[in-house]
Amino acid sequence: MSLIDELVATARARAEALPPREQLPKGSRPSFREALRGKAHLDVIAEFKRASPSLGAIAERGLEDQVRRYAQAGAAAISVLTEPSRFKGSLADLERTVASVDVPVLMKDFVVHPAQIREAAFLGASAVLLIVRCLSREQLSELAQAADELGLTPLVECHHARELERALEIEDAVIGVNNRDLDTLAIDTSLSPRVLADVPRERVVVAESGYEHAEDVAELRGVADAVLVGSALMKLGDPTQRIQEIRG
């Protein structure tokens, strides 16, 4: 079984174990889509990530302190890894992040079942990640519709042109381009500008993976609405300056 197949299988098992949520908490959540302010300004989605399959353990950071630093530094949104087996995340991390900041929070996981989206909404997320590589066309449509019905923005992630075609079928979704090949884990940061060239300019788009410094995102300015930065920020004791440099 490949790594991605393993992650999808464990995600399905976790989804089946989630408690039923008959009623969601009242109260509005900030809009993930609207927080990304347009291509005239490159926003940062700052990620809280404890570990990854490619890096192993990344850094020990207090969650509340780290995500508050992200928000105070000007991050437009915060992404939280909730996958437990390879990323050492949890739904508790999502809940604690939502309680700590006022900016939109993205639940980043291998979402394969509507129950996961309902749990994200229950815990106060503003957006969920949907990975084209992990879903059939029918599954992607079903999950995007579930997110829309619950008031969450789907961030639909693709890696190449064929996946982009499927991502663009989801109206009003934010389009993510992941520079990382989920099969090999290799990163090519030249990929996002190439793929984004085929995205209609009115769509909100995010470039993901492999960015550390302001010079790394030079080709994205005026092309992408936001860049997602995770490991590079987690390694820093204080990520404030790096976020501000990347935002420009």
ABEGO torsion letter per residue (X at the ends): XBAAAAAAAAAAAAAAABBBBABBBBEBBBBAAAABAEAABBBBBBBBBABBAAAEBABBBBAAAAAAAAAAAGBABBBBBABAAAAGBBAAAAAAAAAABABBBBBBBBBABAAAAAAAAAAGBABBBBBAAABBAAAAAAAAAAAAAAGBBBBBBBABAAAAAAAAABBGBBBBBBABBAAAGBBBAAAAAAAAAABBAABBBBBBEGBABAAAAAAABGABABBBBBAAAAABABAAAAAAAAAX
